[in-house]
Amino acid sequence: MEKFMLIFRQNPEALQSAAPEEIQANLGRWMTWLNDLAAQGKLAGGEQLTPNAKVVTNKQLVTDGPFTEAKEIVGGFVIINAENIEAALEIAKTCPNLEFEGSVEVRQVLVQNS
């Protein structure tokens, strides 16, 4: 079994224009989705992120966010267990983040042998 990180990106404008009922219903779908992954032994961890951020550049400049020029924000991540990248992509395709113009980046976790 391999580990994959699913990184959730969201269009902040699409979320802001959604009705409160839509957002609440989506939150319920998130909880169901995560609970289903956990019940199947596929959820290895993850966290939601705050919208505030700081960025350090190569010139050691620290900038506060959120950044108005950003077209999307990273809202959180989970680590999942999957047989291969294709299986991880199939899981990502069922993610509620795809509503409200969201996306899911799928990256394999590199495991170092010690």
N, C-alpha and C positions, 0 to 999 in steps of 0.2 A: 504494500500500500504506500502510495506517495502522498506528500503534503503539498497543498496548493493554497496560495493566498488569493482571496477574492477581495478586490479593492473597489469600494462603491463610490462612484462619482455621480454628482447630481447637478442639474441645471437649476440654479437658485431662482431664476425668474419663473420657471414652470412650477416650482413648489410654492412660490409666493402667490401665484394666481389661482391655486387650487382652493376649493371650498374646504372649510374646517371638517366637514363630514367626510370628504374624500381623503383627507390626510389621516383622520382617525381610522377609517376603514383600511387604509394602506398599512397603518401601524399594526392592526390586527393581523393582516396577511403576513407581515414581517415576523411577528411572534409565532404564528403557525409554521412558517417556513423554517425558522430557526429551531423550533421544537421538533419538527419532523427530522431535520438533519441530525439533531442530537439523539433522537430515538433510534435512528439508523446507524449510530456510531460514526457518522461522517463529520461531525462538528468537533474540531480540536481546540477552538478558542476564538477570540475576537473581541473587538471593542468598538463602540461608537466614538466619534471624535467631535470636539467642540468646533464651531465655525471659526473661532479665533485662531490665528497662527502667527508665527514669526519665521522669517526666512533669513538665513545667513548666506551672504554671497562670498565669492572667493576673495573679495577685498575686505572681508570681515565687517561689512555693513549689515546691520540688523534692521529689518523692515517689519513693521506690524501689519497684520491682516485682520479681517478678510480683505481681499484685494478686489476692488471694483472692476478691474479690467478682466478678471477671471471669468471665463464662460462656464466653468464648472467648479465644484468644490468636492473635496474628498470628505465623505461623511463618516467613513468607518471601514472596517475590514473584518473578515473572518478567515481562519485557517481551517481547511477541510481535508479530509482523507479521501482519496480517490485512487482508483486503479491506474489511471493515466490521464493525460491532458484532455482527451476526448470525453472521458467521464466527468472531469471537472467542468468542462465547457457545458455539458448537458445540465449539470447542477446549476451553473451560473444562469442558464437560459430560463430557469424557473424563479429567479430572484425577483421579489417585488420592487426592487430598485429600478427595474426597467420601465416602470410606470413614471410619469412626470418627467420624461426625457432623460432618465438616468442611464448609466452604463455600469458594467462590471468588468474590471480588468482582472484577468486570470494569470497568475504567475506561479511557476513551480518553486517550491522552497528548496534551496540547495542544502543538502544534508552533508556535513563534513564527517568523514570517518576519522575517529581518533585513535 
